[in-house]
Each structure stands twice: as structure tokens, then as C-alpha cells.
Amino acid sequence: MGFRFSDRPCLKIEGIQYSVDPFSRDTNESALNFGKKLAEIKVGEVLTGNSRESADAVRECVVEMTDAVLGAGAYDKISAERNLDILDHIELGTYIAQSVTSFRDKRIERFIGSVAVAIPATQQGENADAGVEKEGEAADAS
């Protein structure tokens, strides 16, 4: 037996595999901010073709997040053989952001479960009661 670190999650995009650190501050901030930035952009205008400025903003948002999460130059590699349209950008950005969030949440869930198993039941009970008044204690204190 022995200890082995968990494998880092990978994303495969356009045939290129990228290792992702879902706990990196830059990765998390980029993935979380992607949705916020996209919400600020008038995507409806972009989809109807009424705003070139908004389309450029979506593209820049995706480029920034893609390179922050997957590494500098990742966007250029992904888009090298395809002229990405607005929906391609939204799909790519959403896929990356959701994947990072999912990887992070699943690993946290596994960790929390393994910590609960590792703590003996008596300690769990002691820790669970810490700072909680037991029935009758508050009345006795007065």
C-alpha cells in the first residue's frame, strides 16, 4: 500500500490535453469571474449581431480565462485551426469554468469524507459539542 498523490485533473480540448490545478488562486478567480464578466457583457446583443464591441469583450474574456487556467498561449493553440465564432467562445469558456469548479468541488467532497473517517468517533463527538451549550447549562450559570 502506501501514499500516492491524487492525479491532477486534465481537460482535453481540440486534441490537446491540459493539466489543471483547481486550487490555484489564479485558476479559481479566473473561473469564478468568467461568469460574472459574461453577465456584465450584453450577450443578447452579441447573439443577434447588434454589438461588435460586446463580441470583442466576450472573446477577450475567454482568452484571458483560458490562458489563466490552462497556461499562457493555450487559447492560441486551441483556436489555431478554427476561426472561433461567438458561440464557440461562450461554449469554450463555460466548459473550462464549469470543469474547474466541478474538479474542485469533487476533490473537496472526497477530502471532507476522508477526514471524517480518519477522526475517531469519540473525537468527532467532542468536537461536535464544542461551543454548544447543553440543555440546562445556561440555566445553571445564572
C-alpha positions in Angstrom: 0.0 0.0 0.0 1.4 3.5 0.6 0.5 7.0 -0.2 0.1 8.4 -3.7 -1.0 12.0 -4.5 -4.2 12.3 -6.5 -3.8 12.9 -10.2 -4.4 16.5 -11.3 -7.5 16.8 -13.4 -7.0 17.2 -17.1 -9.0 18.9 -19.8 -8.7 17.7 -23.4 -9.6 20.5 -25.9 -9.1 20.2 -29.6 -6.9 17.2 -29.1 -4.6 19.0 -26.6 -4.5 17.8 -23.0 -4.1 20.4 -20.3 -3.4 19.7 -16.6 -5.4 21.9 -14.3 -4.8 22.9 -10.7 -8.4 23.6 -9.4 -7.0 25.0 -6.2 -4.7 27.6 -7.7 -5.8 31.1 -6.8 -5.5 32.3 -10.4 -7.4 29.4 -11.7 -10.2 29.8 -9.2 -10.5 33.5 -9.6 -10.5 33.3 -13.4 -13.1 30.5 -13.5 -15.4 32.3 -11.0 -15.0 35.7 -12.6 -15.8 34.3 -16.0 -19.5 34.0 -15.3 -19.6 37.4 -13.7 -17.8 39.1 -16.6 -20.0 37.3 -19.1 -23.1 38.5 -17.2 -21.9 42.1 -17.5 -21.5 41.8 -21.3 -24.7 42.2 -23.2 -24.6 38.7 -24.7 -28.1 39.1 -26.2 -26.8 41.9 -28.4 -23.8 39.8 -29.4 -26.0 36.8 -30.4 -28.3 39.0 -32.5 -25.2 40.6 -34.2 -26.0 44.0 -32.9 -22.8 44.7 -31.0 -19.3 44.2 -32.3 -18.0 45.8 -29.0 -19.7 43.1 -26.9 -18.5 40.3 -29.2 -14.9 41.5 -28.7 -15.5 41.7 -25.0 -16.7 38.1 -24.9 -13.6 37.0 -26.9 -11.2 38.9 -24.6 -12.9 37.4 -21.5 -12.5 33.9 -22.9 -8.9 34.4 -24.0 -8.0 35.8 -20.6 -9.6 33.0 -18.6 -8.4 30.2 -21.0 -4.8 31.4 -20.7 -5.0 31.9 -16.9 -6.5 28.4 -16.3 -4.7 26.3 -19.0 -1.4 28.3 -19.3 -0.1 31.2 -21.4 -0.7 30.6 -25.1 -3.4 27.9 -24.6 -6.1 30.0 -26.3 -3.9 30.4 -29.4 -3.2 26.7 -29.6 -6.9 25.8 -29.2 -8.0 28.3 -31.8 -5.1 27.8 -34.3 -7.1 25.7 -36.7 -10.6 27.2 -36.3 -11.9 30.7 -36.6 -14.0 30.8 -33.4 -17.4 32.4 -33.5 -19.2 33.9 -30.6 -20.9 30.7 -29.6 -17.6 28.8 -29.8 -16.1 31.3 -27.3 -19.1 31.1 -24.9 -19.0 27.2 -25.1 -15.2 27.1 -24.5 -15.3 29.5 -21.6 -18.2 27.8 -20.0 -16.7 24.3 -20.4 -13.4 25.4 -18.8 -15.1 27.3 -15.9 -17.5 24.5 -15.1 -14.8 21.9 -15.3 -12.6 23.7 -12.8 -15.5 24.2 -10.4 -16.5 20.6 -10.7 -12.9 19.3 -10.2 -12.5 21.4 -7.1 -15.9 20.5 -5.6 -15.4 16.8 -6.1 -11.9 16.8 -4.6 -13.2 18.8 -1.6 -16.0 16.3 -1.1 -13.6 13.4 -1.1 -11.3 15.2 1.3 -14.1 16.0 3.7 -15.3 12.4 3.6 -11.9 11.0 4.3 -11.2 13.4 7.2 -14.5 12.4 8.9 -13.5 8.7 8.6 -9.9 9.4 9.9 -11.2 11.2 13.1 -12.1 8.6 15.8 -15.8 8.7 16.7 -15.1 9.9 20.2 -13.2 12.9 18.9 -16.0 13.6 16.5 -18.4 13.8 19.3 -16.2 16.0 21.4 -15.6 18.4 18.5 -19.3 18.4 17.6 -20.2 19.6 21.1 -17.5 22.3 21.4 -19.0 25.7 22.0 -22.6 24.3 22.2 -24.4 24.7 25.5 -26.0 21.5 26.7 -29.6 21.6 28.0 -29.7 23.0 31.5 -26.2 24.5 31.5 -27.4 28.0 30.6 -30.0 27.9 33.4 -27.3 26.7 35.9 -25.0 29.6 35.0 -27.4 32.3 36.1 
